[in-house]
Amino acid sequence: MVSWSRMFPGLPAEVAQARAFTRAVMGGHPLAESAELVVSELATNAVQHSLSGQWCGPFIVFVDAEPTSAHVAVVDLGGDTAPTARPLRALDVGDDHGRGLGIVAAMSKEWGFEPDSFGLRVWAKLVTDAPS
């Protein structure tokens, strides 16, 4: 298993760095693009909706990859509300926000969140179509 983590400042520009980190860790893995997109959505939420972004505090990206699966997570300083995925079909085409966790849910076998000693961990498990 490949397992990496990295801390980033809670700034909007750091979301691109979190994507690049995920891409580098995943290399040629079949789930690399999916993991990169999911981390992008989770990191964006950390910056926009948690104390990490409000205080320019850190968020941490975790990437664990196995041959037919990947587990990614973003831990932030937490916020006032629990993460909620809105169904993508319920969104208006003109909506600029609200798609992130819907995308995460659609791309993941499962996703969730839990308290962490640092704040809140939001995670997703991705799997390939290959037999396990």
Steps between C-alpha positions, in 0.01 A plus 500: 500500500613853421414739784582871511376813675581867474388817677397810303410857605125568488523727194305462172822477297606197705219288353703476178800389707287232668395375154863494384604310814228240442595465133865449594421242769259306279733502198364268230236343725168435320321712764743793484264741321205407720708540817628835381146628435370373835791659689439823310136508614585410860784753518277769351241428769769518769604845378146632439301348786732430793707692747806398297398750232365763736815514710743405223557192710624177350326207340658159451463272198537123545539263203512121536514294180478127440491329159120518457398763755592832655399671820534878512419737782525866589519604863421862581440706814124433488214742461147582607319242285539134412587410139193416292494371143222646289389275214651631177166473320343736757736783409421773254744532210568860608602403855861599567521311830363184655632239258818396685375225728249387237796441268689323778200275570452422129865408448549299820400154608437665835583823677452644845632724771602470863650711772879504509729630773593776252140584402291312242608221263302464176595188305413304189573147386549454125512165323576387146269280296761223522410200716645516851 
